[in-house]
Amino acid sequence: MAMYAMLRRVSSAVLPQLARRTAMASSSSRTFHIALSVLRRETATTTIAPSLRFANAFATKSSADEYLAQVLQSEIQCALEDDHAHHQIEVGMELEVKFSSLLTFLVEVPVDFPFDIEDNPGERTIQLKGKFGDETIKVQVDIPNVAPGEENEDDENGDNEKNDSESSIPLVVSVFKENGVSLEFGVTAFPDEISIDSLSIKQCEESEDQLAYEGPEFIDLDENLQKAFHKYLEIRGIKPSTTNFLQEYMFAKDNKEYLMWLKNLKNFVEK
């Protein structure tokens, strides 16, 4: 009997502990599965939502890029048709135009043009180089300031009149002696007229930190001295016949560079 009573006491002490451990294990298992289920739902939501946002953003980007490429192609087509219609250039979405060759047939260099022309695609200026005796003449020519052929319509009689603002091109003319010293002119070339804006002497080893005396404003010089400098440039090739051709050439270059710029933009957008 004593042994039976002892076994009952042991059983009564152990069984509740086992029951509690079993309940705890069951509760922990349920908690784990619940947490895992929530984590899976959150992970799925977190994964799917950004994917949808990325897909929508990609679709929007593709549509915008495609539209921009179409507008650029349309602008290329319009520019070619407007500027080169008389050359009967066929333009279409599928046509690859050789922009680098446009300038060749647009502007023919005169036989008696006194300078060699260095024209690098992608640059807004061209460089001219020539010789006059033992002197070397270098000219930097920029694109025109005003487009040609602009006209104003008279509101009273409907007649077309020439715009008051003429086109012009900026030039920097440098006359080099054999020792490297040069005389540099700032020039603005209008149709049939050349204006000297400035002149200065440049030493071959002149430091950029030096503030050399560059003389008075050209317009303040004696009138006879101004005329003499104009003649000085004229016999070295800077004359209306030269600058008028340069105006035509630079307008053509400006158009060519614009077309090339549009083409480069379109290629970038399409890649």
DALINZI-V784807 format. One record per residue. N is the residue number from 0. RES is the residue in one letter. SS is DSSP state (a for helix, b for strand, c for the rest). PSI is psi in radians with two decimals (NA if undefined). D_FIRST is the distance of its C-alpha to the first C-alpha in Angstrom with 2 decimals. Layout:
N&RES&SS&PSI&D_FIRST / N&RES&SS&PSI&D_FIRST
//
This chain:
0&M&c&-0.75&0.00 / 1&A&a&-0.71&3.77 / 2&M&a&-0.71&5.34 / 3&Y&a&-0.72&5.01 / 4&A&a&-0.67&6.13 / 5&M&a&-0.70&8.56 / 6&L&a&-0.65&9.85 / 7&R&a&-0.70&10.57 / 8&R&a&-0.72&12.39 / 9&V&a&-0.75&14.27 / 10&S&a&-0.74&15.24 / 11&S&a&-0.46&16.39 / 12&A&a&-0.65&18.49 / 13&V&a&-0.74&19.99 / 14&L&a&-0.78&20.85 / 15&P&a&-0.66&23.19 / 16&Q&a&-0.73&24.95 / 17&L&a&-0.68&25.54 / 18&A&a&-0.75&26.79 / 19&R&a&-0.75&29.14 / 20&R&a&-0.70&30.43 / 21&T&a&-0.76&31.07 / 22&A&a&-0.73&32.92 / 23&M&a&-0.74&34.87 / 24&A&a&-0.75&35.82 / 25&S&a&-0.74&36.95 / 26&S&a&-0.73&38.88 / 27&S&a&-0.67&40.49 / 28&S&a&-0.79&41.52 / 29&R&a&-0.76&43.10 / 30&T&a&-0.73&44.85 / 31&F&a&-0.79&46.21 / 32&H&a&-0.63&47.56 / 33&I&a&-0.81&49.12 / 34&A&a&-0.71&50.75 / 35&L&a&-0.70&51.99 / 36&S&a&-0.76&53.47 / 37&V&a&-0.76&55.29 / 38&L&a&-0.71&56.54 / 39&R&a&-0.73&57.91 / 40&R&a&-0.74&59.73 / 41&E&a&-0.71&61.17 / 42&T&a&-0.74&62.24 / 43&A&a&-0.74&63.91 / 44&T&a&-0.77&65.68 / 45&T&a&-0.60&66.76 / 46&T&a&-0.74&68.06 / 47&I&a&-0.74&69.85 / 48&A&a&-0.90&71.57 / 49&P&a&-0.59&73.48 / 50&S&a&-0.72&74.36 / 51&L&a&-0.75&75.96 / 52&R&a&-0.72&77.74 / 53&F&a&-0.73&79.00 / 54&A&a&-0.75&80.21 / 55&N&a&-0.75&82.03 / 56&A&a&-0.69&83.58 / 57&F&a&-0.71&84.67 / 58&A&a&-0.72&86.24 / 59&T&a&-0.76&88.07 / 60&K&a&-0.78&89.28 / 61&S&a&-0.72&90.51 / 62&S&a&-0.76&92.37 / 63&A&a&-0.72&93.97 / 64&D&a&-0.72&95.01 / 65&E&a&-0.71&96.44 / 66&Y&a&-0.76&98.40 / 67&L&a&-0.73&99.74 / 68&A&a&-0.68&100.86 / 69&Q&a&-0.73&102.69 / 70&V&a&-0.70&104.44 / 71&L&a&-0.75&105.47 / 72&Q&a&-0.69&106.89 / 73&S&a&-0.70&108.78 / 74&E&a&-0.70&110.21 / 75&I&a&-0.79&111.28 / 76&Q&a&-0.79&112.97 / 77&C&a&-0.74&114.76 / 78&A&a&-0.74&115.94 / 79&L&a&-0.74&117.36 / 80&E&a&-0.68&119.02 / 81&D&a&-0.73&120.56 / 82&D&a&-0.38&121.86 / 83&H&a&0.43&122.81 / 84&A&a&-0.61&123.77 / 85&H&a&-0.20&127.28 / 86&H&a&-0.01&125.86 / 87&Q&c&0.87&124.20 / 88&I&c&2.17&120.80 / 89&E&c&2.22&118.31 / 90&V&c&2.37&115.04 / 91&G&c&2.95&111.82 / 92&M&c&-0.55&108.05 / 93&E&c&-0.10&108.03 / 94&L&c&2.27&111.01 / 95&E&c&1.87&110.49 / 96&V&c&2.38&113.48 / 97&K&c&1.59&114.77 / 98&F&a&-0.58&115.08 / 99&S&a&-0.33&116.50 / 100&S&a&-0.06&119.59 / 101&L&a&-0.73&120.40 / 102&L&a&-0.46&122.58 / 103&T&a&-0.83&124.68 / 104&F&a&-0.18&126.42 / 105&L&a&-0.71&126.32 / 106&V&c&2.13&128.48 / 107&E&c&2.16&131.14 / 108&V&c&2.24&132.16 / 109&P&c&2.59&135.96 / 110&V&c&-0.64&137.86 / 111&D&c&0.29&139.41 / 112&F&c&2.24&136.19 / 113&P&c&0.06&136.51 / 114&F&c&2.68&132.86 / 115&D&b&2.44&130.10 / 116&I&b&2.23&127.02 / 117&E&b&1.93&123.48 / 118&D&c&1.87&121.06 / 119&N&c&2.16&117.36 / 120&P&c&2.43&115.07 / 121&G&c&-0.18&112.60 / 122&E&c&2.53&114.87 / 123&R&c&-0.23&116.80 / 124&T&c&2.81&119.83 / 125&I&b&2.78&122.25 / 126&Q&b&2.33&124.23 / 127&L&b&2.57&127.94 / 128&K&b&2.34&129.79 / 129&G&b&3.04&133.51 / 130&K&b&2.54&136.30 / 131&F&b&1.73&139.48 / 132&G&c&-2.19&141.60 / 133&D&c&0.18&139.48 / 134&E&b&2.63&137.07 / 135&T&b&2.22&133.71 / 136&I&b&2.18&132.90 / 137&K&b&2.39&129.29 / 138&V&b&2.25&128.30 / 139&Q&b&2.18&124.88 / 140&V&b&2.22&124.95 / 141&D&c&2.95&122.30 / 142&I&c&2.74&121.54 / 143&P&c&2.68&123.76 / 144&N&c&-0.50&123.04 / 145&V&c&2.38&124.13 / 146&A&c&2.55&123.99 / 147&P&c&2.83&127.43 / 148&G&c&0.23&129.01 / 149&E&c&2.37&127.55 / 150&E&b&2.62&129.76 / 151&N&b&2.45&129.96 / 152&E&b&2.21&131.11 / 153&D&c&2.14&133.75 / 154&D&c&-0.41&132.61 / 155&E&c&-0.85&136.21 / 156&N&c&-0.04&137.91 / 157&G&c&0.09&135.01 / 158&D&c&2.60&136.61 / 159&N&b&2.30&134.50 / 160&E&b&2.67&135.19 / 161&K&b&2.43&134.02 / 162&N&c&2.48&131.16 / 163&D&c&-0.52&132.29 / 164&S&c&1.96&129.64 / 165&E&c&2.73&130.73 / 166&S&c&2.64&128.44 / 167&S&b&2.76&128.51 / 168&I&b&2.36&126.95 / 169&P&b&2.41&126.22 / 170&L&b&2.57&127.58 / 171&V&b&1.95&127.29 / 172&V&b&2.16&130.37 / 173&S&b&2.19&130.49 / 174&V&b&1.95&133.69 / 175&F&b&2.33&132.96 / 176&K&c&2.94&135.52 / 177&E&c&-0.45&135.19 / 178&N&c&0.02&133.93 / 179&G&c&-0.25&130.92 / 180&V&c&2.46&132.17 / 181&S&b&2.73&132.04 / 182&L&b&2.06&133.40 / 183&E&b&2.24&130.72 / 184&F&b&2.36&131.59 / 185&G&b&2.09&129.35 / 186&V&b&2.48&130.95 / 187&T&b&2.14&130.36 / 188&A&b&2.06&132.08 / 189&F&b&2.93&133.10 / 190&P&c&2.10&135.01 / 191&D&c&0.30&138.46 / 192&E&b&2.46&137.83 / 193&I&b&2.26&136.25 / 194&S&b&2.22&135.17 / 195&I&b&2.12&134.58 / 196&D&b&-0.56&131.93 / 197&S&b&2.83&131.66 / 198&L&b&2.61&132.75 / 199&S&b&2.73&131.73 / 200&I&b&2.28&132.27 / 201&K&b&2.12&129.21 / 202&Q&c&2.57&129.23 / 203&C&c&-0.51&127.50 / 204&E&c&0.54&125.39 / 205&E&c&2.29&124.95 / 206&S&c&2.52&121.67 / 207&E&c&-0.36&119.65 / 208&D&c&-0.27&119.27 / 209&Q&c&2.39&123.02 / 210&L&c&1.47&124.58 / 211&A&c&2.60&127.94 / 212&Y&c&2.16&130.81 / 213&E&c&0.20&131.23 / 214&G&c&3.09&134.42 / 215&P&c&3.02&135.05 / 216&E&c&2.48&134.00 / 217&F&a&-0.67&136.00 / 218&I&a&-0.32&137.35 / 219&D&a&-0.12&138.79 / 220&L&c&2.80&140.88 / 221&D&c&2.49&144.58 / 222&E&a&-0.68&145.32 / 223&N&a&-0.62&147.42 / 224&L&a&-0.68&144.61 / 225&Q&a&-0.79&142.18 / 226&K&a&-0.66&144.59 / 227&A&a&-0.68&144.99 / 228&F&a&-0.62&141.23 / 229&H&a&-0.72&141.08 / 230&K&a&-0.66&143.82 / 231&Y&a&-0.77&141.97 / 232&L&a&-0.61&138.94 / 233&E&a&-0.78&141.08 / 234&I&c&-0.22&142.75 / 235&R&c&0.20&139.31 / 236&G&c&-0.12&138.11 / 237&I&c&1.53&136.56 / 238&K&c&2.91&138.76 / 239&P&a&-0.69&138.34 / 240&S&a&-0.59&138.61 / 241&T&a&-0.85&135.70 / 242&T&a&-0.51&133.50 / 243&N&a&-0.72&134.13 / 244&F&a&-0.71&132.79 / 245&L&a&-0.60&129.84 / 246&Q&a&-0.84&129.05 / 247&E&a&-0.76&128.93 / 248&Y&a&-0.77&126.91 / 249&M&a&-0.54&124.37 / 250&F&a&-0.74&123.91 / 251&A&a&-0.70&123.14 / 252&K&a&-0.72&120.77 / 253&D&a&-0.76&119.00 / 254&N&a&-0.75&118.47 / 255&K&a&-0.77&117.34 / 256&E&a&-0.60&114.82 / 257&Y&a&-0.77&113.50 / 258&L&a&-0.72&112.97 / 259&M&a&-0.68&111.28 / 260&W&a&-0.77&109.04 / 261&L&a&-0.76&108.03 / 262&K&a&-0.74&107.35 / 263&N&a&-0.69&105.16 / 264&L&a&-0.79&103.18 / 265&K&a&-0.76&102.68 / 266&N&a&-0.69&101.57 / 267&F&a&-0.78&99.04 / 268&V&a&-0.63&97.57 / 269&E&a&-0.30&97.32 / 270&K&c&NA&95.45
//
